[in-house]
């Protein structure tokens, strides 16, 4: 079923309104075409590809579950996101592609397909170049204009997942590649110049000085041939020279060291645009962390936390019913896995958590992907590790009056 047919079947009578001629429908919307994104850059820069790949893989790797009052719950929509939002993609591939669109085009779109009871049936990724947010002039409601096979169609904002970089007006995210256009061009030109120097640079390796006066052309040619034959064939490493001749070797750098400085600047600018710590892109010149845990913490807090919050609110608002929202049900990405330290740090954290009543033993076992054990669902306090509900008079060594 094509995109246009899916939209018609999903929205029933609403789609009949959408099929008005473009001339009648155009006047309802404002703005219509403010930004022209033709000539959008592709992610051909290695540093940008690295940033997009890291962000996309990080988001796709985070466990996503539906919670109600801090407890995971099973439901059709939770199963849909976990095992496959549509018949063609896994949950990992869906999130990774959506995030890659967001970080290259500035926007990631997924059409929400609903069944006859208006329950979510599937999520279909759309080409960002074919979708544009538009606002209805009188009600100010947000719609999405989709360039289909047979013309333009319009989808209400509650039927479209839209993740984006920040925007000012128009509800369309700003593309990071547009921001980095000058940086990409400068980096490319410097590298091309360096390659041209390597390919067309001076080929001379030696300067041969003669102090015997002027030589005619025949003698010059004979002397040059004699030296070139020796340089090409003689493997002894010894050059025999006549009196009055001087040989000087030319030395030159194959690659200008300024190229590496340009690469460092490019990494720094790309990291700044994507709100990433520079060390995540290989720039460790300003890194002063004492552990990998601290590096991961900076990445999670500065980079991932706002992105995760955006995804959670978008899913909660458009995939859950009003009753689900009222009952405290919501999607949540688990970022604890990214903050896990080494074995010693983790052990100390769990030790304090159990003895201070933060965690139950089974919760710690779940963090470490171990099965629960009988009796491990109680909270304990330090001392002799009594359960929290143990009466005071039952605790050894405690005097009661």
BAGU-267950 format. One line per 5 residues: number of its first residue (from 1); their letters; for each residue y, z, x of C-alpha. Coordinates in pm, 1 decimal. Example, Ala and Ser with C-alpha at 12.3 -4.5 7.8 and 13.67 -1.06 7.14 Angstrom:
# BAGU-267950
1 = AS = -450.0 780.0 1230.0; -106.0 714.0 1367.0
***
This chain:
# BAGU-267950
1 = XXXXX = 0.0 0.0 0.0; 338.0 -102.0 143.9; 634.2 126.9 192.9; 824.0 -11.1 -107.0; 521.7 25.7 -336.0
6 = XXXXX = 467.2 382.8 -216.9; 827.0 477.0 -294.5; 802.2 321.9 -640.9; 479.5 507.9 -720.1; 603.4 837.9 -581.2
11 = XXXXX = 926.4 871.4 -769.2; 847.9 706.1 -1103.2; 1160.2 658.3 -1314.0; 1379.3 749.6 -1018.4; 1260.8 437.3 -836.6
16 = XXXXX = 1365.7 224.2 -1133.5; 1722.3 335.5 -1072.7; 1678.1 255.5 -703.5; 1585.6 -106.1 -774.0; 1932.8 -199.8 -897.0
21 = XXXXX = 2088.7 -489.3 -718.7; 2259.1 -404.2 -393.4; 2594.4 -513.5 -531.6; 2578.0 -253.5 -812.9; 2426.4 20.7 -602.1
26 = XXXXX = 2649.8 -11.6 -297.3; 2954.5 136.9 -465.8; 2769.2 462.7 -540.0; 2743.2 557.8 -175.3; 2997.3 662.5 81.1
31 = XXXXX = 2976.5 615.9 376.1; 2763.1 301.6 383.4; 2770.4 170.9 737.7; 2993.0 371.9 967.3; 2781.1 373.1 1280.0
36 = XXXXX = 2619.7 60.8 1419.8; 2332.3 158.3 1647.6; 2249.2 -191.0 1766.7; 2186.5 -211.2 2139.6; 2022.6 131.6 2145.2
41 = XXXXX = 1887.1 209.1 2490.6; 1514.0 250.6 2544.2; 1367.6 539.9 2741.0; 1298.8 341.4 3059.0; 1438.6 605.6 3294.1
46 = XXXXX = 1166.7 819.5 3452.6; 1366.7 1141.4 3421.3; 1436.6 1082.0 3051.2; 1073.0 993.9 2988.5; 974.7 1320.7 3154.7
51 = XXXXX = 1215.4 1521.5 2936.5; 1104.3 1351.9 2613.2; 738.7 1386.4 2705.9; 770.3 1756.1 2787.8; 958.9 1839.4 2467.8
56 = XXXXX = 726.1 1634.3 2247.6; 409.1 1778.3 2398.0; 547.8 2132.5 2382.3; 628.0 2107.4 2011.1; 297.0 1938.9 1928.0
61 = XXXXX = 100.2 2203.3 2120.2; 248.9 2500.9 1932.6; 13.6 2636.2 1663.0; 168.6 2585.9 1317.4; 48.3 2806.4 1033.5
66 = XXXXX = 158.9 2910.0 686.4; 230.3 3284.0 655.8; 283.5 3519.0 365.8; 406.0 3868.0 455.1; 307.9 3818.5 821.0
71 = XXXXX = -47.0 3712.5 732.9; -173.0 3353.3 766.9; -275.5 3197.1 436.8; -479.8 2889.6 356.3; -341.3 2626.5 123.1
76 = XXXXX = -361.7 2247.9 82.8; -22.5 2194.2 246.9; -115.0 2415.9 545.6; -439.9 2223.5 584.1; -249.4 1895.6 562.2
81 = XXXXX = -19.3 1980.9 854.0; -295.8 2131.0 1063.1; -562.5 1862.6 1030.4; -369.0 1545.0 953.4; -47.1 1473.0 761.0
86 = XXXXX = -177.3 1124.8 676.5; -508.4 938.2 710.9; -400.2 773.1 1036.1; -275.8 1067.1 1244.0; -369.7 1414.6 1359.8
91 = XXXXX = -124.9 1700.9 1328.5; -65.8 1691.2 1705.6; 13.3 1319.6 1707.4; 239.4 1353.2 1403.1; 459.4 1628.3 1551.8
96 = XXXXX = 467.9 1466.5 1895.3; 575.5 1127.5 1759.3; 833.4 1283.1 1526.1; 981.0 1478.3 1817.4; 977.3 1170.1 2043.7
101 = XXXXX = 1176.8 979.1 1780.0; 1423.8 1267.3 1761.3; 1477.2 1272.3 2136.8; 1516.4 895.9 2182.2; 1684.1 778.6 1860.4
106 = XXXXX = 1845.0 1109.5 1770.8; 1654.8 1125.6 1439.0; 1293.9 1159.0 1325.7; 1198.6 1070.2 967.3; 882.8 1129.0 763.8
111 = XXXXX = 848.2 1019.3 400.5; 687.4 1281.9 172.9; 424.5 1129.8 -54.4; 349.7 1335.7 -366.5; 77.4 1309.8 -627.7
116 = XXXXX = 115.5 1302.4 -1006.7; 168.0 1681.2 -1012.1; 444.4 1650.1 -749.4; 225.7 1817.3 -486.5; 249.5 1694.4 -126.8
121 = XXXXX = -19.2 1435.5 -61.2; 78.9 1288.7 277.5; 360.9 1255.9 530.3; 438.5 906.9 662.8; 644.0 847.7 977.1
126 = XXXXX = 925.0 592.2 946.1; 1100.9 382.3 1207.5; 1438.5 555.0 1266.2; 1608.2 217.4 1304.9; 1514.6 138.4 943.6
131 = XXXXX = 1648.7 462.4 789.3; 2005.1 583.7 741.6; 2145.8 891.6 562.8; 2399.0 814.8 289.5; 2588.1 1041.4 50.6
136 = XXXXX = 2640.4 985.6 -320.7; 3013.7 969.6 -386.5; 3042.0 1183.3 -700.8; 2769.3 1448.3 -662.2; 2777.8 1451.7 -276.7
141 = XXXXX = 2398.2 1457.8 -278.0; 2225.4 1328.1 32.5; 1997.1 1024.1 4.6; 1825.1 807.0 262.2; 1861.8 431.6 272.1
146 = XXXXX = 1540.7 261.3 384.9; 1533.6 -98.6 497.8; 1211.4 -223.2 338.9; 1035.4 -556.6 332.4; 1207.9 -664.8 10.0
151 = XXXXX = 1548.4 -505.1 52.3; 1706.3 -161.0 54.3; 1553.6 141.5 -118.3; 1685.5 494.2 -154.4; 1497.9 824.8 -127.5
156 = XXXXX = 1631.5 1167.5 -219.9; 1670.5 1415.1 66.6; 1404.6 1648.5 -79.6; 1148.3 1370.6 -35.6; 1225.6 1306.9 331.6
161 = XXXXX = 1154.8 1520.0 639.1; 1449.8 1471.5 875.4; 1466.3 1636.9 1218.8; 1762.3 1548.0 1436.4; 1997.8 1635.0 1715.9
166 = XXXXX = 2324.5 1786.2 1600.1; 2568.1 1574.5 1401.5; 2931.2 1593.5 1292.0; 2972.9 1376.0 982.1; 2728.9 1141.4 813.2
171 = XXXXX = 2416.2 1360.4 856.6; 2284.5 1131.3 1130.8; 2188.4 1293.0 1459.0; 2352.4 1178.0 1782.4; 2116.1 993.8 2013.7
176 = XXXXX = 2075.5 1160.9 2357.3; 2032.2 814.6 2508.9; 2378.6 715.6 2388.2; 2520.7 1024.0 2557.2; 2333.8 940.3 2878.2
181 = XXXXX = 2422.8 571.0 2878.8; 2662.5 593.1 3175.4; 2425.9 818.0 3369.9; 2135.7 578.6 3317.3; 2340.4 276.2 3421.3
186 = XXXXX = 2474.4 447.8 3733.8; 2128.8 569.3 3836.2; 1981.8 221.3 3784.4; 2255.6 47.7 3983.6; 2220.2 285.7 4279.0
191 = XXXXX = 1844.5 231.5 4290.6; 1883.8 -146.3 4269.1; 2137.8 -137.9 4551.4; 1901.1 68.9 4764.8; 1615.0 -175.1 4702.9
196 = XXXXX = 1834.6 -472.4 4789.4; 1926.9 -302.4 5117.1; 1559.5 -257.8 5200.4; 1475.7 -620.0 5117.1; 1776.4 -795.2 5272.2
201 = XXXXX = 1873.8 -550.6 5543.9; 1914.5 -644.6 5906.7; 1579.4 -748.7 6058.8; 1681.6 -706.0 6421.4; 1507.5 -426.8 6605.5
206 = XXXXX = 1647.1 -469.9 6959.0; 1960.4 -586.0 7140.7; 1895.2 -766.5 7471.7; 2192.7 -763.7 7712.1; 2220.6 -1007.2 8003.7
211 = XXXXX = 2458.1 -952.3 8295.2; 2389.6 -1278.0 8475.5; 2670.9 -1473.9 8319.1; 2653.3 -1743.0 8059.8; 2324.6 -1911.5 7980.2
216 = XXXXX = 2278.8 -2251.4 7832.4; 2099.9 -2295.8 7502.6; 1766.7 -2388.9 7655.0; 1753.1 -2077.1 7869.6; 1852.8 -1857.5 7574.7
221 = XXXXX = 1577.6 -2004.8 7360.8; 1320.6 -1963.1 7636.6; 1420.7 -1601.2 7696.4; 1412.6 -1520.1 7322.1; 1071.0 -1684.4 7283.0
226 = XXXXX = 934.2 -1494.2 7581.4; 1050.4 -1161.6 7437.1; 933.0 -1236.4 7081.5; 588.3 -1342.7 7204.2; 556.0 -1021.6 7399.3
231 = XXXXX = 676.3 -810.3 7102.0; 428.1 -974.2 6866.5; 118.1 -991.3 7086.6; 140.8 -747.1 7374.0; -8.7 -409.2 7286.6
236 = XXXXX = 45.1 -238.3 7622.8; 374.1 -76.1 7523.6; 535.5 -184.5 7854.5; 818.1 -438.7 7876.7; 893.0 -597.9 8216.0
241 = XXXXX = 1260.5 -687.2 8258.5; 1452.0 -870.5 8531.8; 1742.9 -719.0 8715.8; 2066.5 -734.8 8514.8; 1892.8 -716.2 8175.3
246 = XXXXX = 1931.3 -424.5 7934.3; 1726.4 -359.6 7617.8; 1856.3 -134.8 7335.9; 1662.8 -44.1 7021.1; 1835.8 -54.7 6680.6
251 = XXXXX = 1759.3 235.7 6449.9; 1843.0 246.3 6078.1; 1738.1 455.9 5782.3; 1511.9 273.3 5538.0; 1645.0 467.5 5237.2
256 = XXXXX = 1995.2 608.0 5212.7; 1981.8 983.8 5163.3; 2252.2 951.7 4896.4; 1987.5 803.6 4665.1; 1815.6 1142.3 4648.2
261 = XXXXX = 2148.4 1307.6 4567.1; 2197.6 1062.4 4279.6; 1850.0 1145.4 4148.8; 1932.1 1516.2 4159.2; 2253.7 1456.9 3963.2
266 = XXXXX = 2061.9 1246.3 3709.0; 1803.6 1520.5 3658.6; 2079.9 1776.0 3613.4; 2261.8 1565.7 3352.1; 1944.9 1480.5 3159.7
271 = XXXXX = 1848.5 1848.0 3156.1; 2193.2 1942.2 3025.4; 2184.0 1685.8 2742.4; 1836.5 1796.2 2631.4; 1928.3 2166.1 2676.9
276 = XXXXX = 1647.7 2211.9 2927.5; 1644.0 2424.1 3243.6; 1672.1 2186.8 3542.7; 1353.1 2322.4 3697.0; 1157.3 2179.1 3401.0
281 = XXXXX = 1246.5 1832.9 3536.1; 1167.8 1909.0 3898.7; 1508.3 2035.2 4017.3; 1442.4 2372.3 4183.2; 1765.6 2383.8 4383.2
286 = XXXXX = 1917.5 2650.4 4155.4; 1598.6 2836.3 4062.9; 1585.6 3206.6 4145.8; 1302.4 3329.7 3922.2; 1051.1 3577.9 4054.1
291 = XXXXX = 766.6 3466.0 3825.9; 646.7 3176.5 3614.6; 683.3 3402.4 3311.6; 1061.5 3418.9 3357.7; 1080.8 3039.2 3390.4
296 = XXXXX = 882.8 2995.1 3068.7; 1102.1 3249.8 2890.7; 1416.6 3051.1 2970.8; 1257.2 2729.5 2843.9; 1145.0 2894.8 2519.9
301 = XXXXX = 1475.2 3070.3 2446.3; 1720.1 2795.9 2545.0; 1527.3 2482.2 2457.1; 1243.7 2536.8 2210.6; 1372.2 2814.9 1984.4
306 = XXXXX = 1644.6 2607.2 1808.4; 1407.0 2311.3 1771.0; 1131.2 2529.5 1627.2; 1372.0 2690.4 1382.9; 1487.6 2346.4 1262.3
311 = XXXXX = 1128.3 2231.1 1197.4; 1038.7 2553.9 1017.3; 1337.7 2537.7 783.0; 1282.3 2168.5 711.7; 915.5 2225.6 623.1
316 = XXXXX = 987.7 2540.3 420.3; 1263.7 2377.3 217.2; 1089.7 2049.5 134.7; 715.6 2119.7 141.1; 699.3 2456.2 -39.5
321 = XXXXX = 763.2 2531.3 -404.2; 1030.0 2772.7 -527.0; 763.0 3033.0 -610.3; 622.6 3007.6 -256.5; 967.2 3060.6 -109.6
326 = XXXXX = 1038.0 3355.4 -340.3; 710.2 3523.7 -240.2; 801.0 3513.6 129.4; 570.3 3226.4 222.1; 679.1 3009.7 511.3
331 = XXXXX = 568.6 2797.0 804.9; 587.9 2943.8 1152.4; 522.9 2802.7 1498.4; 352.7 3053.1 1726.8; 532.6 3052.1 2063.9
336 = XXXXX = 351.3 3353.7 2208.3; 117.4 3126.8 2400.8; 409.5 2988.3 2603.0; 525.4 3339.3 2694.5; 191.8 3467.5 2820.3
341 = XXXXX = 226.2 3592.6 3174.4; -38.0 3624.9 3441.2; -343.7 3848.2 3398.2; -173.5 4159.8 3537.9; 140.0 4121.0 3324.4
346 = XXXXX = -62.6 4048.0 3011.0; -291.1 4343.8 3071.4; 3.1 4581.2 3109.5; 163.8 4446.5 2791.8; -154.8 4485.3 2587.0
351 = XXXXX = -220.1 4830.5 2734.4; 120.3 4958.1 2623.6; 91.2 4783.3 2287.7; -239.7 4945.1 2195.8; -152.1 5293.8 2319.9
356 = XXXXX = 185.5 5286.7 2145.4; 63.7 5156.3 1811.4; 208.5 4802.9 1835.8; -122.7 4618.9 1827.3; -472.7 4686.3 1705.9
361 = XXXXX = -753.8 4606.0 1951.1; -862.2 4317.4 1730.5; -512.2 4168.5 1735.3; -520.9 4169.7 2115.5; -866.4 4011.9 2106.4
366 = XXXXX = -727.8 3742.9 1878.4; -447.3 3672.7 2128.2; -714.9 3617.5 2392.6; -925.7 3404.9 2153.1; -1206.4 3660.4 2133.9
371 = XXXXX = -1394.1 3753.0 1815.2; -1303.5 4080.2 1633.2; -1513.0 4393.5 1674.5; -1602.2 4659.7 1419.2; -1349.5 4942.8 1415.1
376 = XXXXX = -1088.5 4738.8 1597.4; -847.8 4702.8 1304.8; -687.9 5047.2 1335.5; -365.6 5135.4 1512.0; -387.1 5404.8 1778.8
381 = XXXXX = -145.7 5642.5 1948.6; -143.8 5762.5 2307.5; -306.3 6088.7 2406.8; -670.4 6070.9 2313.6; -608.7 5752.8 2111.6
386 = XXXXX = -637.2 5897.3 1764.8; -605.5 5661.4 1468.5; -267.4 5691.5 1300.1; -420.3 5836.7 982.0; -604.4 6119.0 1164.2
391 = XXXXX = -493.1 6459.3 1019.8; -302.2 6677.5 1261.9; -555.9 6960.7 1244.5; -835.8 6719.3 1341.1; -679.0 6631.1 1673.3
396 = XXXXX = -817.0 6821.9 1968.1; -576.7 7038.3 2163.4; -313.6 7041.2 1888.2; -218.3 7384.9 1760.2; -133.3 7422.7 1393.8
401 = X = 47.1 7708.3 1228.3
***
